[in-house]
Amino acid sequence: MRGKPTGLNDLATAFRNAAPYINVVYVFISAIIMFTAGGWWLDVQLHTKPVFLLIGVFAGLITGFYYLLKVVNKLEKSGK
């Protein structure tokens, strides 16, 4: 009797388990880039040099860390 090949199943399981963590990285980086770009754009439009750029960087960091904590708490509750 032939069993299922375990190599691909193990790889698929590993990716499935790592997916929430990979998503956190993408959201974290995207939040920083988007808020920074928005702050830069506001600085260009309003002729203020680093004010909104810095606000954008910090807003992106806060948003990224908030999402990180939200996902970590959710994963702790689910037991993964």
N, C-alpha and C positions, 0 to 999 in steps of 0.2 A: 504494500500500500504506500502510495507516494504522499508525502506531507506537503504543506504549503512551503514555498521558499521563504525563509525567514529574513534574508538580507534586505529585501525591499520593504517588508513589513516593519522591520526594525528601523529603517531609515524614515519611513513615513511616520511612524510613531514618534521618533525623535523630532522631526519637523513639526508635528502637531503639538508636541509639548513645548517647543521653543517659540511657537508662533506668537503668543502674547508678549513675550519679551522682545522679540524682533519688532513687533508693532509699536511697543513703547519707545524704542529707539527712533523709529521713523516719525512718530508723533512729536517726540521731544525735539528732534532736529528741525522738523517742519515748522513747529511753533516758533522757535527762535528765528528761523529764516524769515517767516512771514511777518512777524511783528517787527523785526529789524528793518525789513524792506519797507513796511508801512511807515515806520518812524523816519527813515531816510527820505521817503517821498514827501512826508509832511514837512520835513526840514527844508527840502528844496522848494516846495510851494510857498511856505511861509517865511523863507529866508532867515531861518533860525539855524544855527550851525549844529551843535551836537545834542540839543535838548531832546527832541522827539526820537532821535536815534537811540539815545541812552534809555529813554522810557520804553521804547520798543524792545530793546535787548532785555531789560528787566521784566517786562510783561511776558515776553516769550519764555524766559527762564521760569517765571512763576507758573505759567500755564503748563509748561512741560513737566515741572516737578509735581504739580497738582495731579496731572494725568498719571504720572508714575506712581504716586501714592495711592490713587484710586485703583489702579490695576493690581498693585501689590496687595492691598487690602482684600480685593475681590479674590485673588488667587489664594491668599491665606485662608479665607473663609471656605473656599471650595476644597481645600486640602491638597492642592497640587504642589 
